[in-house]
Amino acid sequence: MFAEVLTKTLIMKITVNKKLSVMKVFLFMCLISLAPLQAQNLDKVKKTASIDFETETLDYGTIEQNSNGERIFTFTNSGDAPLIISNVKASCGCTVPTYSKEAILPGKEGEIKIKYDTKRMGSFTKTITVHSNAYQSRKTLKIKGTIVSAD
């Protein structure tokens, strides 16, 4: 009697172990079959541009009326795709931005030139908004300073 119970118990354990082994093999095969899909998805990871400015605020300091109001914001494309600046807008007509329409390759530098009208007297703070295909598609820059009489 004891031998029969022991035999049945062993047979059940072997059956359970075989089922577990079959399940493990099945799961392993499923995982292996998904690996090529993951590799394809890695190829489809979207590359992005990234715009990093040396400074986001240019301080003119105190300058004389009618002096040179040109300044330059320098930036680097630290992404892994070409950077394209689509638009640069100043907060008012007294500030005129110019920029290259050419793509900036990854790792390369670019410039945005700003010309502020220094005929106006007093303190000023203006914003320049840069639109691009970068990860952060809109970046706001600032210029500030004070214009005093040349007398």
Secondary structure, DSSP 4 states (H G I P E B T S, - for coil): -HHHHHHHHHHHHHHHHHHHHHHHHHHHHHHHHHHHHHHHHHHTPPP-B-EEES-SEEEEEEEETTS--EEEEEEEE-SSS-B-EEEEEESSTTEEEEE--SPBPTT-EEEEEEEE-TTS-EEEEEEEEEEESBSS-EEEEEEEEEEE---
